[in-house]
């Protein structure tokens, strides 16, 4: 059992750290203030190979695995949790899913353009009345000759209003329930009957585009199906088990960034004639956060390692996603208290991390959903896949 990263993995970490410090940090506060998102930066990240992890070389992959993607995303999220998002949208979400379930033509047509950043990816699952209950979605697709006609609405979709090609989940046979859902490849910008709009009434992640998609008799080709008709629920669950590890990596970065801010402030801030880091109550908080952060890292890295080995990992992934999210929120709460009134101020980045951290308890399956999965596998009522 070897807990050390390889020299190559340490290089990956350092590359991401430098990129985040040099290309994101100088602009992050202004971009967050303006809800700004840079497509140019997505392509910069792509040029550095950030989106090729787990992808075969013939489709633009870089020879690295999911663990390397976690290391990259963690370092970026330490500076900006918003900029963790492209790792899921370009790589771990659509690209890996098409590589797993797509035919050769689909793989050749779509994966390289997500990996290169030429196409902005997305996946549309959540609806106004179906979040954790994926099978409760209402969006439907009906075959009309050589085309599928889609009607319905998706909401809280990352990249909805800027996305090009991505994945859409809809019912093709509602009577078949779980076996009646299908996954489609769709272009949101070029498909008549599709309208999108941004959601900017968010607590945090201001530079991570989020929006709604409306389908009104939108028509896509019959061969736009990913996998087989009726495989959508299976594909969706497989995809979420991957994208959850991307969220867990973001939570690690968010907590790590908060801890760095706390350590610096403990040196700079003085009260009663000495740095606040010398007070035992402050030391107690710092110790708790560091232990939780290291424990979360072990969980997340192990889940990613198991994915790269092709071994069952849903149990480990849900533990990693759950614990890293809770640790990030705890870090945000404690660091804001350490900063006192300045933590409540927009003059310091603590309040931004505080807002961003809450997202990890919700996205890609809430903390309650993760606990349900963990308990089910532990008690033997569900299988670890």
C-alpha positions in Angstrom: 0.0 0.0 0.0 1.7 3.2 -1.2 0.2 6.5 -0.2 2.8 8.6 -2.1 2.1 10.3 -5.4 4.4 9.5 -8.2 6.8 12.1 -9.5 4.6 12.5 -12.5 1.5 13.1 -10.4 3.4 15.7 -8.3 4.3 17.5 -11.6 0.6 17.5 -12.6 -0.3 19.0 -9.2 2.4 21.7 -9.6 1.3 22.5 -13.2 -2.3 23.0 -12.0 -1.2 25.1 -9.0 0.9 27.4 -11.2 -2.0 27.8 -13.7 -4.4 28.7 -11.0 -2.1 31.2 -9.4 -1.0 32.8 -12.6 -4.1 32.6 -14.9 -7.1 32.6 -12.5 -6.2 34.2 -9.2 -5.4 37.7 -10.5 -8.8 37.9 -12.1 -11.0 35.8 -9.9 -12.6 38.5 -7.7 -13.5 40.7 -10.6 -14.9 37.8 -12.6 -17.0 36.6 -9.7 -18.4 40.1 -9.2 -19.4 40.2 -12.9 -20.5 36.5 -13.1 -17.9 36.3 -15.9 -16.8 33.1 -17.6 -13.9 32.8 -20.1 -14.1 30.4 -23.0 -10.5 31.4 -23.8 -9.5 30.0 -20.4 -11.3 26.7 -21.0 -9.2 26.3 -24.2 -6.0 27.2 -22.2 -6.8 24.4 -19.8 -7.5 22.1 -22.7 -4.2 23.0 -24.3 -2.4 21.9 -21.1 -4.1 18.5 -21.3 -6.5 19.2 -18.3 -9.4 17.5 -20.0 -7.8 14.3 -21.4 -7.7 12.3 -18.2 -9.2 8.8 -18.5 -9.6 9.3 -22.3 -7.9 7.0 -24.8 -5.2 8.7 -26.9 -7.0 8.1 -30.2 -9.7 10.4 -28.9 -7.3 13.1 -27.7 -6.5 11.6 -24.2 -3.3 12.3 -22.4 -2.5 8.9 -21.0 -3.4 9.9 -17.4 -6.3 8.7 -15.2 -9.1 10.0 -13.0 -6.7 10.4 -10.1 -4.7 12.9 -12.1 -7.9 14.8 -13.0 -8.7 14.9 -9.2 -5.2 16.4 -8.6 -5.7 19.0 -11.3 -9.2 20.0 -10.2 -8.3 20.2 -6.5 -5.5 22.7 -7.2 -7.7 24.9 -9.4 -10.5 24.8 -6.9 -8.1 26.0 -4.2 -8.1 29.3 -6.0 -11.6 29.2 -7.6 -14.2 26.6 -6.9 -16.1 28.0 -9.9 -13.3 26.9 -12.2 -13.5 23.3 -11.1 -16.6 23.0 -13.2 -14.9 22.5 -16.7 -13.3 19.3 -15.5 -16.7 17.7 -15.2 -18.3 19.4 -18.2 -15.5 18.6 -20.7 -14.0 15.4 -19.4 -15.4 13.4 -16.6 -19.0 13.9 -17.7 -19.7 13.8 -21.4 -16.4 12.6 -22.7 -16.0 9.6 -20.4 -19.6 8.7 -20.8 -19.5 8.7 -24.6 -16.2 6.7 -24.5 -18.0 4.1 -22.4 -21.4 3.9 -24.2 -21.0 5.5 -27.6 -20.4 3.9 -31.0 -17.1 4.5 -32.8 -18.5 7.3 -34.9 -19.8 9.1 -31.8 -16.5 8.7 -30.1 -14.6 10.1 -33.0 -17.0 13.0 -33.6 -17.5 14.3 -30.0 -14.8 13.3 -27.6 -11.8 15.1 -29.2 -13.8 18.4 -29.4 -14.6 18.2 -25.7 -11.1 17.4 -24.7 -9.7 20.2 -26.9 -12.2 22.8 -25.6 -13.6 23.3 -29.2 -17.0 22.3 -27.9 -18.3 23.3 -24.5 -19.9 20.3 -22.9 -22.9 19.8 -20.5 -25.3 17.2 -19.3 -28.9 17.8 -18.7 -30.6 15.8 -15.9 -32.3 18.0 -13.3 -35.8 19.4 -13.8 -37.9 21.8 -11.8 -39.7 18.9 -10.0 -37.0 16.2 -10.2 -33.6 16.5 -8.6 -32.6 13.6 -6.4 -35.4 11.6 -7.9 -33.9 11.3 -11.3 -36.6 8.8 -12.5 -39.2 11.5 -11.7 -38.2 13.6 -14.7 -40.9 14.7 -17.2 -38.9 15.6 -20.3 -39.9 13.2 -23.1 -38.8 12.2 -26.6 -41.1 10.6 -29.1 -40.0 9.1 -32.4 -41.5 10.7 -35.5 -40.1 9.1 -38.6 -36.3 9.6 -38.6 -36.4 12.2 -35.8 -36.9 12.4 -32.0 -39.3 15.2 -30.9 -38.4 16.5 -27.5 -40.5 18.4 -25.0 -39.8 19.4 -21.5 -37.7 21.6 -19.3 -34.3 21.2 -17.5 -33.0 23.5 -14.8 -29.8 24.1 -12.8 -27.9 22.8 -15.8 -24.2 23.8 -15.8 -23.2 25.5 -19.1 -26.8 25.4 -20.3 -26.7 28.8 -22.0 -23.2 28.5 -23.4 -23.0 24.8 -24.1 -22.5 23.3 -27.6 -22.8 19.5 -27.6 -23.7 17.5 -24.5 -26.0 14.8 -23.1 -29.7 15.0 -22.5 -31.7 12.5 -20.5 -35.4 12.1 -21.3 -38.1 9.5 -21.3 -38.9 7.6 -24.5 -41.3 5.2 -22.7 -42.7 6.4 -19.4 -44.6 3.2 -18.8 -41.4 1.3 -18.6 -40.2 3.5 -15.8 -36.4 3.2 -15.2 -36.0 1.2 -18.4 -37.8 3.8 -20.4 -35.3 6.6 -20.1 -32.8 7.3 -23.0 -29.7 9.4 -23.3 -29.2 11.7 -26.3 -26.4 13.7 -27.8 -27.8 17.2 -28.6 -26.5 20.6 -29.6 -28.3 23.3 -27.6 -27.2 26.2 -30.0 -28.2 24.7 -33.3 -31.4 22.7 -32.5 -34.6 24.5 -33.4 -37.1 24.4 -30.5 -34.4 24.7 -27.9 -34.2 27.9 -25.8 -31.8 28.6 -22.9 -31.4 31.2 -20.3 -28.9 31.9 -17.5 -29.6 31.5 -13.8 -27.8 34.2 -11.9 -29.8 34.1 -8.7 -27.3 31.8 -7.1 -25.7 31.8 -3.7 -22.2 31.1 -5.1 -20.1 29.8 -8.0 -20.7 33.0 -9.9 -18.2 32.2 -12.6 -19.6 28.7 -13.2 -22.4 29.2 -15.8 -25.8 27.7 -14.8 -29.0 27.9 -16.7 -32.3 26.5 -17.8 -33.2 24.7 -21.1 -36.7 24.6 -22.6 -37.6 22.0 -25.3 -40.6 22.8 -27.5 -40.9 20.2 -30.2 -37.2 20.2 -30.6 -36.1 17.7 -33.3 -32.9 15.7 -33.3 -31.9 12.8 -35.6 -32.9 9.2 -34.8 -29.2 8.3 -34.4 -28.6 10.9 -31.7 -29.2 8.1 -29.1 -26.2 7.3 -26.9 -26.1 3.5 -26.2 -29.5 1.9 -26.7 -33.0 3.3 -26.4 -34.0 2.6 -22.7 -30.4 2.6 -21.4 -30.6 6.2 -20.2 -31.0 5.5 -16.4 -28.1 3.1 -16.4 -26.0 5.6 -18.3 -27.0 8.4 -16.0 -26.1 6.5 -12.8 -22.7 5.5 -14.3 -22.0 9.0 -15.3 -23.0 10.5 -11.9 -20.7 8.0 -10.1 -17.8 9.6 -12.1 -18.8 13.3 -11.9 -19.3 12.9 -8.1 -15.5 12.4 -7.8 -15.0 15.7 -9.7 -17.2 17.4 -7.2 -15.3 15.8 -4.4 -12.1 17.1 -5.9 -13.6 20.6 -5.9 -14.6 20.3 -2.3 -11.0 19.3 -1.4 -9.7 22.4 -3.2 -12.3 24.7 -1.6 -11.4 23.4 1.9 -7.7 23.6 1.1 -8.0 27.2 0.0 -9.8 28.1 3.2 -7.2 26.5 5.3 -4.5 28.4 3.5 -6.4 31.6 4.2 -6.8 30.8 7.8 -3.1 30.0 8.4 -2.1 33.2 6.8 -4.6 35.2 8.8 -3.5 33.5 12.0 0.0 35.0 11.5 -1.2 38.5 10.3 -4.0 39.2 12.8 -3.1 40.2 16.3 -5.3 40.5 19.4 -4.3 41.1 23.0 -0.8 41.8 21.8 -0.1 38.6 20.0 -1.0 36.7 16.8 -4.3 35.0 17.0 -2.7 31.7 16.0 -1.2 31.5 19.5 -4.6 31.1 21.1 -5.7 27.6 21.9 -9.3 28.0 20.6 -7.9 29.0 17.2 -5.4 26.2 17.2 -8.2 23.8 18.0 -10.2 24.9 15.0 -7.1 24.7 12.7 -6.3 21.2 13.9 -9.9 20.0 13.2 -9.9 21.4 9.7 -6.5 20.0 8.8 -7.4 16.5 10.1 -10.7 16.5 8.2 -9.0 17.8 5.1 -6.4 15.0 5.1 -9.0 12.4 5.8 -11.1 13.7 2.9 -8.1 13.6 0.6 -7.5 9.9 1.4 -11.1 9.1 0.6 -11.2 11.0 -2.6 -7.8 9.8 -3.9 -8.7 6.2 -3.1 -12.0 6.5 -4.9 -10.2 7.9 -8.0 -7.6 5.1 -7.7 -10.3 2.5 -7.7 -11.9 4.0 -10.8 -8.6 3.9 -12.6 -8.2 0.2 -11.7 -11.7 -0.5 -13.1 -12.8 -1.9 -9.7 -16.2 -1.3 -8.0 -16.1 2.1 -6.4 -19.7 3.5 -5.9 -19.3 2.9 -2.1 -16.0 4.7 -2.0 -17.1 7.5 -4.3 -20.2 8.3 -2.3 -18.1 8.3 0.9 -15.6 10.6 -0.7 -18.2 13.0 -2.1 -20.2 13.1 1.2 -17.3 13.6 3.5 -15.4 16.1 1.4 -18.5 18.2 1.0 -19.2 18.2 4.7 -15.5 19.0 5.4 -15.6 21.9 3.0 -18.7 23.4 4.6 -17.2 22.9 8.1 -14.0 24.6 7.0 -16.0 27.6 5.6 -17.9 28.0 8.9 -14.8 27.8 11.0 -12.6 30.0 8.9 -15.3 32.7 8.7 -15.3 32.7 12.5 -11.5 32.9 12.6 -11.7 36.0 10.4 -14.5 37.5 12.5 -16.1 40.5 11.0 -13.7 40.5 8.1 -14.9 37.0 7.2 -18.3 38.5 6.7 -16.9 41.2 4.5 -16.5 41.0 0.7 -13.1 42.6 1.1 -11.7 39.1 1.8 -12.3 36.0 -0.2 -13.5 33.9 2.8 -17.1 34.9 2.1 -16.8 33.7 -1.5 -15.5 30.3 -0.4 -18.2 30.2 2.2 -20.9 30.6 -0.5 -19.2 28.2 -2.9 -18.7 25.5 -0.3 -22.5 24.9 0.1 -22.8 23.8 -3.4 -20.9 20.6 -2.8 -23.7 19.4 -0.4 -26.1 19.6 -3.3 -24.6 19.0 -6.7 -24.3 15.5 -8.3 -26.4 14.0 -5.6 -27.0 15.6 -2.2 -25.3 14.6 1.0 -28.4 12.8 2.0 -28.4 10.8 -1.3 -24.8 9.9 -0.7 -25.6 8.6 2.8 -28.5 6.6 1.4 -26.0 4.9 -1.1 -23.4 4.3 1.6 -25.9 2.8 4.0 -27.5 0.6 1.3 -24.2 -0.9 0.3 -23.1 -1.3 3.9 -26.2 -3.2 4.8 -26.2 -5.3 1.7 -29.4 -4.0 0.2 -27.5 -2.4 -2.7 -24.5 -3.6 -4.8 -21.2 -1.7 -4.9 -20.7 -1.1 -8.7 
